[in-house]
Amino acid sequence: MKTINVARSLGPNRIQRIRLIGVLALIVSLAALAYGRETRMAVGVRNAVFDIYQNVLPREVPSDDFPVHIIEIDQDSLEKVGPWPWPRTVLAALAGELLNQGASVVGFDLLFPEPDRYRADNLVKVYPRLSDELKGQLLKLPNPDKALEDVLRQPGSYMALGRAGVVDGRDRPSDVAAAFIVQAEFSGDRPANLLSFNSAIANIPELDHVAAGQGLLNGPPDRDGIVRHMPIVAEVAGQLMPSLALEVIRLGIAKQRRLDNAQSAVPEIVLHAPNGRLHAVTLGRFTIPVQVDGRLALHFTEPLSVRTSSALAVLNGTLDPNKIRGKLVILGPAAVGLEDNVATPLAARSYGVDLHAQVIEAIYHQSWLVQPRWGRVLEWSMAVVLGMMAVLALPLLPPRHAVAVTLFGAAVVLGASMAAFAGAKILFDATLPLLGAGVPAAVTLAAILLETEQRRRALQASVIERRVEVAAAGRIQSGMLPDPASLKALPKAIDLWPVLEPADAIGGDLYDVFMLDENRLYFVVGDVTGKGMPAALFMSVAKALTKSIMLREGARLSTAIGDANREISRDNPNEMFVTALLGVLDVTSGEASLCNAGHENPIIMRSDGSVGEFAMEGGLPLCAFDGYVYPVETVTLQPGDRLVIISDGVSEAMAPDRTLFGRERIAKALRKGGGNETSQQTVTRLITAVRSFEAGEPPSDDLTVMAIGYRGEGATPPNAQ
């Protein structure tokens, strides 16, 4: 395969211009990325890539290690127990049964912001026309809120209630939002950029003040409505508050410490926020890497049925206690219409209760996603390095190789990003180096293709121009040779026909024919070394000098060829040489004087049909040695004989298998002629045989054939009327 030297083809100026364009594209690309890093489109592309990773490589959960179990208030529960909201007596029975069956901690993914609608005082307000006696009996009924309060109060009850953060005061904020209780204790640095809510929807005081803990239920999804992060710690109405998942873990640690009679039974939540920038949260043995706003990037699993049970199974006693014994339990809605639907990268519809469980699992298994600070530095560094490599290297490669290298580089970046996700749970953003380096690479490739196309067009125009010039030169060269049709004016004793077919538009072969006087015919067939324009120019000089000298010297062939050798050699800086066969034929006697300067020996076709080579002593090609004395050799043609002179384009013509035509095939082709054959027919038959032998392959050299038939003095042409 031919290797293209792109640097030589384009030239240093074009390469420098391409690189300058690429550098400008790199600067613009990096500036645009820095400015639009957090735009909706940029974030959407980045999230889409990470979502693909989540779907291809979801988080694996050990089948025997589920620290959390979900109790769902599902559709079956609603159908059997009744529509939501349930009386809090039912929820109290549900929570009590979970504790009785060994649940370590119960977290409520539920809100109780108002008194139970089934309380007697509410019923009296709904039905004001009831008799006083009936109202009195109703008011003696047990308070449903008191039933749940009693469960929350009972010794060893580790239960956490939820709160919903509110951005402003218009979404039903609690009247005590600014003064609600937070059981969790914090230490460490105070973060400056936490996720913040100025109010909250809290539970009624009867429940909120007796619960073992309180945790935040909600956090904002990403701009596309998909939840990819969950808050671990947030600021609500000026107070630090853990998420429900973290609070459930805190209560679980507290319970275990109490059982172990530990000296400090209440674990603190330690915030690591040097310079006000939160980067980790420590609780007990867990150190959780978080973003500066306190959110954790989740590595999701699909919703798993093995970690969920129906609330109905708890209420009717069919739940296997082993599923919840010693586990952290999250109780929450998981039915259509309960307004707790969320979308995750793995599920278009999931439930908030599942998100809390996934956070707990991620913390227990330390299987979260992180985006370290050095990752951003690496992303930008790769964008700059790859961009500069593309700008510097691509102009030196052939266009197809440049495209292949660019695609390979993109594949390597994507592969590294996915490997970081799969192996180290690192969110390495491939879109930044891909766009940062991809844009200048694409611009550089476009510049290369544009410059290459311009270069191609320029070369094409040059080639066309050269072809026009070569064609004109070919016509001029052909015009310098005697026209075979003009040779009809030769004496009737002579039947001469020459043909020269150059391998290209122009060639290095030559021939010439003219009468020195009314009885002597001069002829020459020559071949200049090389091909193309240099050979054609040298051929023209050789022909002109040879003719001039021959006309000056007359019949003195030996003197003429010596003078021609000297004159042609005089201006020959490229040290080219010419093979030639020169001759003078006396038309009255048929005697031909020949001088061979390194050329092919002539062939004699006798009138009896025999064909043989006239072996000559010959000499060196012209221009090979100045002062060389060429011998003159004679041969006599009888009436009906023919002298055939060829160039090596005949004998060295090649078949597709590189076989040479050779002398035997020349003789065989010439022997097929009849007694009345003309020289033109002889030449045509020989050339036809050569072209048939080549089988359509381009000719390897110029081809010249000259046939000189001798009819004898006073003869008339064959078939003359």
N, C-alpha and C positions, 0 to 999 in steps of 0.2 A: 504494500500500500504506500502510495506517495504521501510523504509528510509535508504539510504546508507550513512554511515559516511565516507565521502571521506577522511577527515583528518586522520582518523584511518586506512582507507584502504591503502592510499599512504604512510603514515608515515611522521614524521617531516622532515627527511632528504630529501625525495623526494619533499615535498612542498617547502622547502628552496631552492632546486635546481631549481624548476620551477619558483619561484619568482625571483631568480637571473637572469635567462634567460629572464624573462619578463622585468626586469629593464634595462638590456642591450639593449633589443629591443626598449624600450621607449627612451633611450638615442640616439640610432642610428636613430630612427624615427624622433625625434625632430631635431637632427643635420641635417638630410637630408632635412627636411622641411625648416630649416633656410637657408641652402645653396641653395636649389632649389626652393625657394618660388616664384621667378619670372621667372622660366623657362617656355618655351612655353607650356609644358604639364600641369604644375601646374596652370598656368593662364587659360588655356583652360578648365580645369575641373571646376575651380572656376566660370568662366564666364558661363559655361554650366548650372551650378546649378542656378545661378541668372537669366539666360534666361528662365529657367523653371518657376521660380517665376513670371517673367514678363508675361509669356503667361497664367499662371493660374490666376494671379491677376493683370491685366493691370490697368493703371491709369484711374480713373473715372473722367469724365469732366461734370460739371453741364450743363444740356441742355440749360439753359438760361443765361449762363455766359461764352461766348467766347470772350475774350479780343482781339483776333486776327482773321483776315480773310485772306485767301490765294486766290490770283488771279493767276490762272495757265495759262501759255502759253502752252495749251494742243494740242492734235492732231487735234481737231476740229478747233481751232484757226489757226493752221498752214495751214489746208486745205482751209480755207476761206480767210485768210489774205495773205498768201503766205509763202514760205519757210523762215527758219531762216538763217541769221539775218534779222529782219525787219528794214526798214528805221526808223531812230530815230524820224522822224515826226510822225510815227504811235505810237511809245512808248511815245512821248510827248503828243499826243492826249489821249492815254490810262491813263497816269499819271494825266493829267489835268482833265479828266472825273472823276477819283477817288476822287480828291480833291473837285470837284464840287458837288459830291454826298455825301460829308460829311466825308470822311476818315480823321481820326485825323493825322496819320503819314503814309507815304508810304516808305517801305524799298525795295530796289532793290536787289534781289538775282541774279544779273547780273553784267557783267563786260563790260566796254567800253574802252579797252586799246588802240584802234586805231580810227582814224577818220572814220566817216560813209562812207562805200564803195559807197553809192549813192550820195556823195557830187560831185558837178560839176567839181572841179579840179581833182578828182579821175577819173571821166568819161573821161575827156580830155586826161588824161594819158593812159587810156585803149584804146581810139580810137584816135591815133595821126594823122590819115589821114583826120580828119574832116576839113572842110573849116574854115578859120579864122572867117567868119561871123557866122557860126554855133557854133564855140567855144565861141565866144563872147556872143551869146544868152544863151548858157549853163551856162556860168559863172555868168550870171545875176539871175539864179535860186536861191531860198532861200536855205540857208545852213541847212541841217537836224540837225546837231549838235547844231546849234543856236536855233532851235525850242525846243529841250530838255533843252538847257541851260536857255531859257526864262522861262520855266515851273519851273525849279529849283530855279530861281531867284525871281519869283513873290512873293509879300508880303504874309506872312502866310503860305508859302510853307515849310512844315516840311518833308523833304525827306532825306533819308540816302542811300548813294551808298556803294557798297561792294568792298572789296579788297581781293585778294587771296594771302596768305602767301606762300613764296617760300623758300625752304630749302637752295638752292644754286643758283648761278647765271646762271644756264643753262636752266631754264624753262621760257624763254621770260620775264625776269624781266623788270620792267619799268625803263626808263632812269632817272626818278626822284624818284626812290624808296626810296633813302636815305633822300629825302627832301619833302616827301608828307605831306599834311596837316592832322592833327588830331584835330577835333573840340572838342572832349571830354576832360574834365579837370579831372585830378586825384589828389588825396591827400592821406595821410597816409604813411605807410611803403612801402619801395621798395622791392618787392619780389625777391628772389634769384633763384628760380627754375621754373620760368614761361616757358610755351610753347613758343619756340623762333623760329623766321624766320629771316634769315639775309637779305631778300629782299622781294619784293611783286610785284604782277601784279596789278597796279593801273589803274585808269581811266585817260582819257586825261585831261589835266589841265583845259580846258574850262568848263568841267563838275565838276571835282573833287573840284575845288576851290570855286564853288558857291553852292555846296550841303550843307544842314544844318548839315550833319553828315556823318561820314565814319565808317564802321564796317567790321570786319574780317569775311569772308565767310566760311573758311575751318578750319579743324583740322584733325589730323591723326586718322584713324580708329584703332581699336585694331588689334592685330597680325593676327587674323582670317578674317580681312576685314569687321567686323561688327562694326557699330558705336554705342557705349554705352555711350559715353561722348561727350559733346560739349564745346568748349572753351568759357569762359565768358570774360576773359581778357588774352591777349597775348603780347609778345614783338616782334615787327616787325622793323627790321633795327634799333634797339636800342631805339625805341619809344614804349610806352605803347599804346595799342589799344584795344578798346572794341570789342566784337563780334557784328555782325549785329543785333542780337536779343536784346542785352543790349543797343545798340545805339538807336534802335527804341523805346525802353522803355524810354530812357533818353530824347529823343525828345518829346515823349508823355507827360512826366512830365513837360518839359520846356513849352510846349504849354499850358498845363492846368494852370501852374503858371502865364503865361502871361495873360490868360483869367481871372484869379483871381486877377490880378494886385498884385501879390506877390512881396515882396521886393527883393528877389533873384530869378530871373527867370531861371538861368542856374544851374542845379543840378550838383554836383560833384560826381565822382565815388571814393568812399573811400575804400582803400585797407587795410585789417587787416592782417599784416604779421610780427608779433613779431619775432625777431631773423631771419628775412628774409624768414620765412616759412608762405606762404599765407594760410589762412584757411577760410576767408570770404570776400565778397565784398558787400558794402552797396551803394545803389542808391535810394535816396528818402526814402520811407517807407519800401523798400525791403532790407533785409540783406540775402545774398545768401551764403550758405556754399559751398565752393569749395575745390578741392584738391590742393595740394601745387603747381601744375603746372597750376592752373587757370581754370581747366575744371570742369564742373558740371556733376554729374552722373544723367542721365535722367531716369525717370519712364515713360515708353512709353504708349501711346494709339495707337490703330490701326489707320491708315489714315481714317479720318472721312469726309464724303462728305458734312456734314452740315456746315463745316467751310471752304469750298472751292467753288470757282466759276470760270468759264472760262473767260479768257480775251476777248473772242468773245462776251460774254454777256455784258461786259462793253462797248465794241466798238459799238455794234449795239443797245444799249440802253435797253436791256431786263433785266438787273440786277436789283433786288429789292434793292433800296437804304438802306432799313433797315438792310441789311446784313453787310453794311460797315460803316454806320453812327456812328461816334464817336469811331470807331475801329482802331486798329493798323493793317495796311495792309502790307502783304509781297507779292511782285510780283516776280515770277520766273518761270523757265521752268519746265514742268511736262509732257514731251512727250519723246517717244523713239527716241534715236539718238541725244539728246541734251546734252549728257554726264554729267548729274547731277544725276545719279542713285546711291543710297546708300542702304546698307542692315542694318536692325535693328533687335533686338531680336524678334520683332513681324512681320516683313515683309522682305521677301527675296529681294524685290525691292521696294524702296521708293524713294523720291526725297528730295534734299537738302532744298527746300523751306518748306517742311513739318517739317524738323528738326528745322528750325528757329522758326516756329510757336509753336512747342512743347516746346522749351526753354522758349518762352514768356509765354505760358500757365503755365508751371511749376513754373515760378517766380511769376506770378500773383496769382496763387492758392497755392503757397508755398508747392508744391507737388513734391519734388525732392527726390532723394536717397542720403543718407549720410553714410559715413563710419568713425565714430568718432575714435579719437585716443585711447580712452579707449576700443573701440571694439577690437583692435588688442591685447591689454593686456588681455582682457577677453578670446579671442580665444586661446591664448597661455596658459593662466591659466587653462582653461577647458581641454585642451589637456594634461597638466601635471596631473591635479587632476583626470580626468577620467582614464588616463593611469595608475596612481598609484592605483586607486581603483580596476581596472581590474586585475592588477598584484597581489594585496593583497587578493582580495576576490574570484576571480575565482577558485584558487586551492582548496578552501574549499567547493565548490559546486559540486554536481554530474554533469558529462559532459553535459547532456541534459539541466540541469538548467543553467549551465554556458553559453551555446550557447544562450539560451533564454534571459538571462540577458544582454548579449552582444548586441543582436539584439534590445532589448528594449532600451538600452542606445543609440544606433545609431538612433533609431526612435525619442527619446526625443531630441537629438541634432538637427536633421533635423526639428522637429516640432518647436523647439525654434527659429531656423533660419528663418523658414517661418513665424512664428508669429511676429518676429521682423520686417520682411519685410512688412507684411500686416498691422501691427498696428502702427509702428513708422517709416516706410520707412527707416529702418536701414539695411545696408548690413552687416549682421553677417555671416561670412564665416564658414559654417559648415564643409567644407572639411578639415580645419586645425585640429580641435579637432577630427574629425572622423578618419583622417589618423594618427594624432599624438597618439591618444588613441587606434585606431582600430588596428594598426600594432602590438603593444605590446599585445593587447587583443587576436589577432589571433595567435600570437606566443605563448602566454601563453596557449591558448586553445590547440594548436598543441602539446605543451609540456605535458599538462595534458593528452591528448589522447594517446600520446606516452608512458608516464609513466604508464597510466592505462592499455594500451595494454601489456606493458612489465610485469606489475603486473599480468594481467590476464593470460598471458602465463606462468608466474612462478607458479601461483596458479593452472593453468590447468596441468602443469607438476607435481606439488605436488599432485594434485588430482589423476592423472593417477598413479603416484608412490604409493600413498596410496591405490588406488584400487588394484594395483598389490599385494601390501603387504597384504591388507585385503583378497584378493582372496587366496593368499598363506596361510594366517592364517586360512581362512575358510577350505581349503583343509587339513591343519594340524588338525584343530578341528574335521572335519569329520572323519579323520583317527584315532582319539582317541576314536571314538564311535564304538561299535561292528557293523560289516557289517551284515546287515540282511541276506545276502546269507550264511554267516558263521554259522548262527544259525540252519542250517539243521542238524548239528552234535548233537543237543540237544536230550535228550531221546524221543522216539517215543510217549510217553504219553503227550508230550508237543507240541503245535502248537503256536509258538510265532512269532510275526512280529511287529517291531518298525519302526516308521518314524519320523524324525525331520526335519522340514522345517524352517530355520531361516528367519526372516523378511528381513534381509540384508544378506550380504555375510557371516557374522558371527553372532552368537547369544548367548543368555544366557541360553537356555534350555539345558538339558542334559538327557541322559539315559544310563543305563549300564545293562548288563545281563551276568551272568556267573554261572557255576556250582560250588557250595561250595564243594560238593562231588558227588558221582554218583547218589544220591537220592534227593539232595536239590538244588533248583534253586534260585539264588539271582537275584533280579531285583530292579531297582530304576528309577524313573522319577522325574526330578527336574527343577526348574525355578529360575534363578538368577534375582534379581531386576535390572532394567535398561536394556540398549541395547548397541550394539556396542562392541568396543574393551574392555572396562573395564569389562563388563558383561561376555564376552567370556573368558577373562583371569581368572576371579573369578570362572567361571563355570569349567574351566580346573583344577584349584586347588581343588575345591569342589569334583569333580569326582574322582580325583586321591586319595585324602585323604579318601574319603568314601570307595573306593574299597580297599585301603590298610588296613583300620581299619576293614572292614568286613572280609577280608581274615584272619586277625589276630584273630578276636573275634569268628570266626566260626558262629554258629547259634544263638549266644546270641545277638539278634536283639536290645533289649532295651539298653544293654551295648554299643553296636557298635554305635547307633545313638547318645548316650550321648557323647561318645568319639569324634565322628565326629563333633558334635556341638562345643565342646571345642577346637578342633584342628583348625577347619575352622575359628573360632572367633579369634584365637591367632594373626594372621597377617591380620587384616581387618581395615586399617586406614580410608577407605572411608565409614565404617559402612554399608556395603552392607549385604544383607541376602538372604537366599535360602529357597524356599519352596520345599519340597521333599516328595515323597511317596516311602517308602522302603518296601520290602517284601521278604519273603523266602517261597517258595512253595515246599511242600513234594510231589514228583511225585508219591509216592506209595499210599498215602492216599488222595491226593487232598486238604489237609489242607494248607491254606496260612496264615502266620503270617504277619501282616501289621503294619506299624508305619507311621503315617501321621504328618509331620511337616509343618502345615499351607498350605497344598496343596489341590487341587481339590479332592473330594471324588471319589473313583473308581466306575465303573459301572459294574454290573454283568448281563451278558446275559445267561439266563437259557436255557436248552435244549428244554424246551417246548415253546420257543419263547418269553417269558416274558423278559422285560428289566427293571432293577431297580437300583437305586443308593444305594451303600453300605454306609450308614451314619456312620461316624466314630467320636469318641470323639476328636481325634487328639490333636495337641498341637501347640506351637508357631513355626514360621519359624526358621531354623537354623541361629545362630548368633544373634538372637533377645534377648536371655537371657541365660547367662552362668550358667550351673548347672541345667537347667530345666530337669525334668524327663518325658520322653515321654512314654505314655502307648502303649502296644502292643495289637492289636486286631486281632482276627482270623475269618476266613470265610472258609468254606469247599466247594470246587468245585466238583460237580458231573460230571461224564463223559458226555461230550457234552456241559458243561458250558464254559463260556469265561469271563475272567476278562479284562476290558478295562480301561486303565489309560490314562488320558489326562492332558495337561497343559492348562492354562487359555487362550492360543492362540486359542483354540477351542470354549470354552464357551463365550469368550468376542470378538470373531470375529464380525466385524461391516459391515452392509450393507451401501450403499451410504447415506441413511437417518439417519445414526448413530444408527440404531437398532442393539441390540446384538443378537447373534445366540442363546444363552441360552440353558438350560438343556432340555427343551421340544423338541427342534429341534434335539438335540443329540440323545435322546431316539427314536424319530421318524425315524431318519436315521438308527439307529442300528436295529430297529425292522423289517426293510425291508429285512434283510438277511435270507437265507434259512438254512435248517438243515445241509446241506453238505458244508456250506460256510467255507472257511479257514480264519485264522486270517488276512492274507494279504488282502483278499477281504473285510473283515470288515473295516480294516484301510483305504483302498483305497476308499470305499464308503463314509465313514464319512468325509474324507478330501475333496472328490469331492463335497459333499453337502455344506461344509464350503465355498469352493472357489466359488461355484455357488451363494451362499448367498451374498458373497462380491461383486459380479457383476463386477469384473475387478479392483476394488479399491485396492490400495496397502495394504498388510496385516498390521494390527496394532501391531502385536506382533508375536514372535516366536511361532511355532505350533509343538506340539509333541503328538503323539498317539502311545500307545503300547497295543496290544491285545495279551492276553495269553489264549489260548484254552487248556482245559484239556480233554484228550481222555480216561484217565484211564490207569492203569498199564497194560502193554502188548498190548496196542492198536496199531493199524496200521493207517497211515494217510488216510484220505478220498480219494476215487478213486484210492487207491493203486492197482497196478497190482498183 
